[in-house]
Amino acid sequence: MPVPLISESIRVRGLVQGVGFRPTVWRLACDCGLSGDVRNDGAGVLIRLQGQAESIEDFVARLAHECPPLARIDALERSVCGETFEPVPGFRILASDGGEVHTGIVADAATCAACREEILDPANRRFRYPFTNCTHCGPRLSIVNRIPYDRANTSMAAFPMCPACEREYSNPADRRFHAQPNACAACGPRVWLVDALGVSVPIDPAGDAIATASRLMRQGRILAIKGIGGFHLACDACNVDAVALLRWRKRRYRKPFALMARDLTVIDRYCRVDPHERTLLTSSAAPVVLLEATHASMLAADVAPGQATLGFMLPYSPLHHLLLETWDTPLVMTSGNLSDEPQCTANDDAARRLDGIADFYLLHDREIVNRVDDSVVRVMDEQPRLLRRARGYAPSPLVLPAGFGRAAPVLALGGELKNTLCLLKDGQAVLSQHLGDLEDARTADDYERTVDLYRQLFQHQPRVVAVDLHPDYRSTRYGQALAERDGLELIPVQHHFAHIASVLADCGHALDGGPVIGVALDGLGFGTDGTIWGGEFLLADYRGFQRVAHLAPTPMPGGARAILEPWRNSYAHLVTHVGWERFARDFGATELADYWRAKPLDLLGTMIARAVNAPPSSSCGRLFDAVAGVLGVCRESIAYEGQAAIELEVLASGADVSAQQGYPFAVNTQAEPWLLDPAPMWLALLTDL
């Protein structure tokens, strides 16, 4: 008696488009002897199957275990097929279906092992081709203009495929089936090398533009290299003169440079790398990973001055693999811009903005549609902590905890510094790549374009616009205008409350899970009382908060200048929490007291006493600056945000002390909210000087 056949429909939600998911479904269905079809649609992927029940169960089990490397299955819903399903023999991949988008563009992915082997194989037709990719790797977000994610809607539209690439693209058994950026030397983008005047550079005999660029860096030259999501400035990390010159030209005087190494063996010579860090470095995201330095002295001293860590990444594009093929030492690979400007993405823009910085330019003609910086990650307590979420991660959606599926669609526009925007819809949060500081006009223009792009890519129709509580932020003003234009609800959100809400979501705290005590310690944020907050203890859930305690406020003499000059915070803390007369009496013989004598303390004292250009702040960041200044760490000024706290951490991490030996704070429980008074800490610290 024949075994009866059943028909089943399987809806797959998650990151399942543009990642080789349908070819995997086709292969598994054929292996399991099933007929039916698979298609992309607005909700993800829809699979329809007919076959024996046991074969369908085998198919579902294998699909979960043999999911393509870039795919992520968030939900798999099974049901009986309707009567309209009449399968034909075999299994087919159907054209995409339209509809509302619940899936989206995936992140740019590092070169896979198969593509890396091809570019290093002299017998392969893609030998040394720097734009080799497949469904498992290559550019995604950086090249897309609009949905659907088809070649015609990317910057690869300018490069029609040759017959050989077309055959790969059309073959479900090929790993390049429907790989939209698919290309080869016969039909794809090309790379070339020019000098600072834009004149083509003669290519080395038996070499190419990439090999010539590599030789020039060995000679101490600085290269501007067009990558996947933007330009880098690169040089030999062991060449003292080249690194120092790059710092001077780029006006990045102290902030650490990122490094790129050929492989893990090279990184192991300079850093301690644990298994979690190795996994991150070799992942498809290929972020910059902050690693404990062990032999930093083998590098130029200016690579990461004052640091105990080095930021390393591995090559994540074929161009990078070819560039570092013969290097046993790292390259500096820092963003292609002047300090505090956005990264260059276009050839002509790089020629203008990097003039006087780069000696040579390694260029290509694939347009970078969307700027995507390198991601930065640090492993803490065996968990990856994203310090900058960009290439390799954005815009992959984050699944939110229970309860958010019924929340109204929200467009959250972020703050002024290190901006990122977010779309909330159907229980997911789509975070953009790191966009930068909106104080820069170029970044602000790019920000508004990215808002429009994300709303289009994810067909997002918000009912609510969330903005920072600070009324003068560009993002806040933009959100106000957008809400007024489109008739949307506008919700201002306090900065530190937003920090705590994001941690709740990251920890899987349900929407109705109740309040927690959240601690938010940072540089600054606009408070509900109009003052600057930054050392906050909030009783909070997702819907609101109560400020239950905070660091005792301290004036910031000079306002914004106090952020750049730690000594101002040191003086303000000592005047406010110790008293200047007591300091002069008990600690007047210290080196610190000698330092103060050259400063305009009478002026600062008057500013503090009269509350003129000395706004009060509960900022923990300014407390760190004040301690650093007292100890002589970055006392006079800082060259980048957070420098004093970072270099103070380096000293503290190397000290032979435990948390139980920390300096004391007093807690004023009579105040409302409670106040954490640093006066005991200051007296103990000054006594130890």
GIUR-V166867 format. One line per field, one symbol per residue. phi: phi as a letter, one per 30 degrees, with the letter a starting at -180 (. if undefined). A space follows every 10 residues. Layout:
# GIUR-V166867
phi=???
This chain:
# GIUR-V166867
phi=.dddcbcbcb ccckdbbibi dddddedddd ddicckabbd bdckbccbbb ldeddddded ddddcceedc dbccabccad dddddbdcei bbccddcdkd dccadcdebd eddddddddc cedcdcehcd bdaadcajdb edcdcacddc edcbddddbd ddeddddddc cddcdcehdd deabddbcdb bbbbddcide cedeeibbdd dddddddddj dcccbdcdcl dccbaddcce dddddddddd icdbddcdbb beadeddedc bdbdeddddd ecdddhddcd bddcbdddce dddbdiccbb ccbcebbeed eddcecccbd cdbcddadei cdddbceddd dddcdjcddb bccbccdddb dbdddbbbdb hibdcddbcb ejbdcedcdd dejddcdddb cccicdchdb cbccahibcc cddecjcddd dddddddddd edddddechc cdcbccbddd dcdedddddd dddddcicdc bdbdeddded dddeddcidd ecdjdbcccb cadaadcdci ccclbcbcdb bdcaabdcaa dedbdcdjid dddcbeedde ddddddccjd dddddcbdcd dddddddccd ddddddeddc hchbddbcdd dddeeddedd dichddacca eiedddddde dddddcbcdd cdddcccddd dbddcccded ddddddddd
